[in-house]
Amino acid sequence: MKLGIGSYTLAWSIGVPGYERPAAPLDAFALLRIAREAGLSLVQIADNVPLHAWTPAELARLKAEADESGVALEVGTRGTEPSLLLAYLDVARAVGSPFVRTLATTPDLDAAKAQLLEALPAYERAGVALALENHGLHTTKQLVRLFEEVGSPFLGCCLDTVNSFGALDSPDTVVADLMPHLLNLHIKDFDITRIDHQMGFVVLGTPAGAGKLNVPSLLRAARERGRHANAILELWPPYQGSVEATIALEREWLRQSLAYLRTLPEFRSG
């Protein structure tokens, strides 16, 4: 299992819609540099850096710089529209990504399934997989049913350890249900605390190893299932009153998270 960072590891540094823009937003090339400086050899570029809008020459430059840095690339988008998925298949082939991570943005999972089935034959011919992320609109049981009904080794799960709280599924349920379909793993730690008047809870991110996620158990489950997917660290730092302060926290959480993850046997070699 290879450890990497992604565009949702440093989302505030890239820019979050609805908030002020960073003074110098990160781009895909900056993510490569940060990964290299951290001693990592994997970067996942998702929908907050829309690579399908890049020209073939720009994608070729990204691939060349990644190769020169010794960094493998994974790509992702948001949605199941066949035209979008086919555009991202071209992106994946251009940069050497083994899969395209995406997520269903409609509550109608049958409609999303029909769209996935329309694009899937082209993925199968290209030898590129589709990794559908659990994202809170659907329960893990609904996603498992989709994977089993489609029955293709080129459609599986991008397993996120926190997203399914929105569908009332705990991380333990997510792991138990979706691990058999794992193509990619997002490590996202979290804490759950009562708000100050005690009438309700908030779910907030933490650095990896500092929250309620049992990371060693998560990695052990992947290993015991014989799943050899890569792992991407993702972070949910809360807004700190300014984008600059939030970016500073994001970078500190990245440092703390990598220091912790490298104590685990899966990642001791980087």
C-alpha positions in Angstrom: 0.0 0.0 0.0 1.4 3.4 -1.1 0.6 6.5 0.9 -0.1 9.8 -0.9 -1.7 13.2 -0.6 -4.4 14.6 -2.8 -6.1 17.8 -3.7 -8.5 17.3 -0.7 -5.5 17.0 1.6 -4.9 20.7 1.0 -8.3 21.9 -0.1 -8.0 25.3 1.7 -4.7 25.9 0.0 -6.3 25.3 -3.4 -9.5 27.3 -2.7 -12.8 26.4 -1.1 -16.0 27.8 -2.9 -17.7 30.4 -0.8 -14.6 31.5 1.0 -11.9 34.0 0.0 -9.3 32.7 -2.4 -5.8 32.0 -1.1 -3.3 34.7 -2.1 -1.3 32.0 -4.0 -3.6 29.0 -4.7 -1.9 25.7 -5.1 -2.2 23.9 -8.5 -1.4 20.4 -9.5 2.3 21.1 -10.0 2.5 22.5 -6.5 1.0 19.3 -5.1 3.7 17.4 -6.9 6.3 19.5 -5.3 4.8 19.2 -1.8 4.6 15.4 -2.2 8.2 15.2 -3.3 9.4 17.4 -0.4 7.4 15.2 2.0 9.1 12.0 0.6 5.8 10.8 -0.9 5.4 9.2 -4.3 1.7 9.5 -4.9 -0.7 12.4 -5.6 -4.4 12.2 -6.3 -5.9 15.1 -8.1 -9.7 15.3 -7.7 -12.5 17.5 -8.9 -11.3 20.7 -7.1 -8.5 20.8 -9.7 -10.6 20.0 -12.9 -8.1 18.3 -15.2 -10.6 17.6 -17.9 -10.4 21.3 -18.7 -6.6 21.0 -19.4 -5.2 20.7 -22.9 -3.4 17.6 -24.0 -0.1 19.5 -23.8 -0.8 20.6 -20.2 -1.6 17.0 -19.2 1.6 15.8 -20.9 3.6 18.4 -19.0 2.0 17.2 -15.7 2.8 13.6 -16.5 6.4 14.5 -17.4 6.9 16.4 -14.2 5.4 13.6 -12.2 7.6 11.1 -13.8 10.7 13.2 -13.2 9.7 13.6 -9.5 9.0 9.8 -9.2 5.4 10.6 -8.3 2.5 8.4 -9.5 -0.8 10.2 -10.4 -4.4 9.3 -9.6 -7.3 11.4 -10.9 -10.9 12.1 -9.9 -14.0 13.9 -10.7 -17.6 14.4 -9.4 -20.6 13.0 -11.1 -21.7 10.1 -13.3 -22.6 11.7 -16.5 -21.2 9.5 -19.3 -19.6 12.4 -21.2 -17.7 13.6 -18.1 -16.6 10.1 -17.3 -15.3 9.5 -20.8 -13.5 12.8 -20.7 -11.8 11.7 -17.5 -10.9 8.4 -19.0 -8.9 10.4 -21.5 -7.3 12.3 -18.6 -6.5 9.0 -16.8 -4.8 7.5 -19.8 -2.8 10.7 -20.4 -1.3 10.8 -16.9 -1.2 7.1 -16.2 -3.9 6.9 -13.5 -5.2 3.3 -13.0 -8.6 4.6 -12.1 -11.0 7.6 -12.1 -12.4 8.4 -8.7 -15.9 9.8 -8.8 -19.1 10.0 -6.8 -22.8 9.9 -7.5 -24.3 13.4 -7.1 -28.0 12.3 -7.4 -30.1 10.6 -4.8 -31.4 8.3 -7.6 -28.7 5.6 -7.5 -30.5 3.7 -10.3 -30.0 6.6 -12.6 -26.4 6.9 -11.6 -26.0 3.2 -12.2 -27.4 3.5 -15.7 -24.9 6.3 -16.5 -22.0 4.3 -15.1 -23.0 1.3 -17.2 -23.0 3.5 -20.3 -19.4 4.6 -19.7 -18.0 1.4 -18.2 -17.4 -0.6 -21.4 -14.9 2.1 -22.6 -13.1 1.8 -19.2 -12.9 -1.9 -19.4 -11.4 -1.7 -22.9 -8.8 0.8 -21.7 -8.0 -1.2 -18.5 -8.9 1.7 -16.3 -11.3 1.3 -13.3 -14.0 3.5 -12.0 -13.8 4.1 -8.2 -17.1 5.3 -6.8 -16.7 7.1 -3.5 -19.2 6.8 -0.6 -20.3 10.4 -0.1 -23.3 10.5 2.1 -26.2 10.5 -0.3 -26.4 6.7 -0.3 -26.0 4.0 2.4 -23.2 1.6 2.1 -25.8 -1.2 1.6 -27.1 0.7 -1.5 -23.6 1.0 -2.9 -22.8 -2.6 -2.3 -26.0 -3.6 -4.2 -24.8 -1.4 -7.1 -21.4 -3.0 -7.2 -22.8 -6.5 -7.0 -25.5 -5.8 -9.7 -22.9 -4.4 -12.1 -20.4 -7.2 -11.3 -17.4 -5.7 -13.1 -13.9 -5.7 -11.7 -13.5 -2.3 -13.3 -16.1 -0.7 -10.9 -15.3 -0.6 -7.3 -15.2 1.7 -4.3 -13.1 4.7 -3.2 -13.6 4.1 0.5 -13.8 7.3 2.6 -13.9 6.8 6.3 -16.0 9.7 7.3 -18.3 10.7 4.4 -21.1 8.2 5.2 -22.0 9.8 8.5 -24.4 11.8 6.2 -26.2 8.5 5.5 -26.0 7.4 9.2 -23.3 4.8 8.5 -20.4 4.7 10.9 -16.8 4.1 9.8 -17.1 0.5 11.1 -20.1 -0.1 8.8 -18.3 1.6 5.9 -15.3 -0.7 6.3 -17.3 -3.9 6.8 -19.5 -3.3 3.8 -17.3 -1.6 1.3 -13.8 -3.1 1.9 -14.6 -6.1 -0.4 -15.0 -3.6 -3.2 -12.0 -1.4 -2.4 -10.1 0.2 -5.2 -8.8 3.3 -3.3 -8.7 4.3 0.4 -9.1 7.8 1.8 -7.8 8.2 5.4 -9.7 11.0 7.0 -9.7 11.2 10.8 -12.4 12.9 12.8 -13.8 13.8 16.2 -17.4 14.1 17.4 -18.1 16.6 20.2 -21.1 18.2 21.8 -21.7 21.8 20.9 -21.5 24.3 23.8 -25.2 24.3 24.7 -25.1 20.4 24.8 -28.0 20.0 22.4 -26.3 18.5 19.5 -23.0 17.3 18.1 -20.5 18.4 15.5 -18.3 16.1 13.4 -15.0 17.8 12.6 -11.7 16.6 11.1 -8.5 16.0 13.0 -4.9 15.1 12.0 -4.6 11.4 11.3 -4.1 9.6 14.5 -5.6 12.4 16.7 -9.2 11.5 16.4 -11.7 8.7 16.7 -10.7 6.8 13.6 -8.9 3.5 14.3 -6.3 3.8 11.5 -4.4 0.7 12.4 -7.6 -1.4 12.3 -8.6 0.2 9.0 -5.3 -0.7 7.4 -5.4 -4.2 8.9 -8.8 -4.7 7.4 -7.5 -3.8 4.0 -4.5 -6.1 4.4 -6.6 -9.0 5.6 -9.0 -8.7 2.7 -6.1 -8.9 0.4 -6.8 -5.4 -0.9 -3.7 -3.6 -2.2 -5.2 -0.2 -2.9 -3.3 2.9 -2.3 -4.2 5.3 0.6 -4.7 9.0 0.3 -4.6 11.2 3.3 -7.5 13.7 3.4 -8.0 16.5 5.9 -11.0 18.5 7.2 -9.5 21.5 9.0 -12.2 23.8 10.3 -12.2 27.4 9.2 -10.0 29.6 11.5 -11.5 33.0 10.7 -9.3 33.7 7.7 -8.1 31.6 4.8 -4.4 32.3 5.8 -4.9 31.0 9.3 -6.8 27.9 8.0 -4.1 27.1 5.5 -1.5 27.3 8.3 -3.5 24.8 10.3 -3.9 22.6 7.2 -0.1 22.5 6.7 0.4 21.7 10.4 -2.1 18.9 10.2 -0.4 17.5 7.1 2.9 17.5 9.0 1.4 15.8 12.1 -0.6 13.3 10.0 2.4 12.1 8.0 4.5 11.8 11.2 1.8 9.6 12.7 1.1 7.5 9.6 4.8 6.8 9.2 4.9 5.0 12.5 2.5 2.4 11.1 4.0 -0.7 9.4 2.2 -0.1 6.1 3.9 3.3 5.6 7.3 3.1 7.4 9.1 3.1 4.1 7.2 6.2 2.9 
